[in-house]
């Protein structure tokens, strides 16, 4: 259960290699989180890295998890919950990919969408079943401002995040009354390994800054966390620009 101040004591990360998720975990440990479960394709690697960073004071375990293999999700998530109740589940996996590559390789585009959207739908619904049974818990879903309005240079990725964002909000509504909730996290351009080599967008941020925003959002019980917060107001405008104007301002 969350402690007396509302801070999560246990967390499961689906996509344990995510830099943003790692930064969030660091913030949670600073706020007294005691148990971390990292779900990844190579869990031993991410567990070793996390232990080296956080030390021995925190219980850290790993679970084998492949976001694209939805048939294996139930068993993997069952294992994660075998250790006891989990206060927070961070859904952090995803594929950015290259729009140019997707244009020439539709199968690669489908694979990316399958991971970003179908994989997340599968994992979130299974997690929600566990949270309902335990009667408490939060699912934090890493969406993206790319899902607010598709751009020419990343519309495959953006469309998958748009679908995920809508799904996560609907799941949050469905969990009302069950003691559980969903937090949708909408980062802008984040300087990370995933975006290395790409030209930064306005209001670029870092995994650490996103983690700070998420930690504040969890404390305030926000349903949507923008990182940085100014993007909330930027996209109030961006969503309603005429298409001809949008094509010009969104081009890189």
Number of C-alpha atoms within 10 A of each C-alpha: 16 16 12 7 8 14 19 25 20 24 26 27 27 29 23 29 22 21 20 22 25 23 19 23 23 18 18 22 21 11 16 15 21 16 20 25 24 28 29 24 18 16 20 16 13 22 22 13 14 22 15 10 11 15 11 10 10 15 14 20 20 23 23 20 24 20 26 21 13 17 12 15 21 16 12 17 21 14 16 26 15 9 11 11 19 26 24 26 24 23 26 23 24 24 15 16 16 15 16 10 11 19 12 10 11 11 11 15 20 14 15 22 24 20 21 26 24 20 22 25 19 19 20 25 14 16 24 24 12 18 25 16 11 17 14 19 26 24 25 25 24 23 31 23 21 21 22 19 18 21 19 14 14 17 18 24 26 24 20 26 26 22 18 25 24 14 16 25 17 12 18 19 13 14 17 11 10 15 14 21 26 28 23 25 26 26 28 24 22 24 20 14 9 14 13 10 9 9 10 15 13 9 15 13 18 18 21 19 17 25 24 17 20 27 19 14 18 19 13 10 15 15 15 20 24 21 27 20 15 11 18 16 10 11 14 11 10 17 13 11 13 9 10 8 11 17 14 9 12 14 9 11
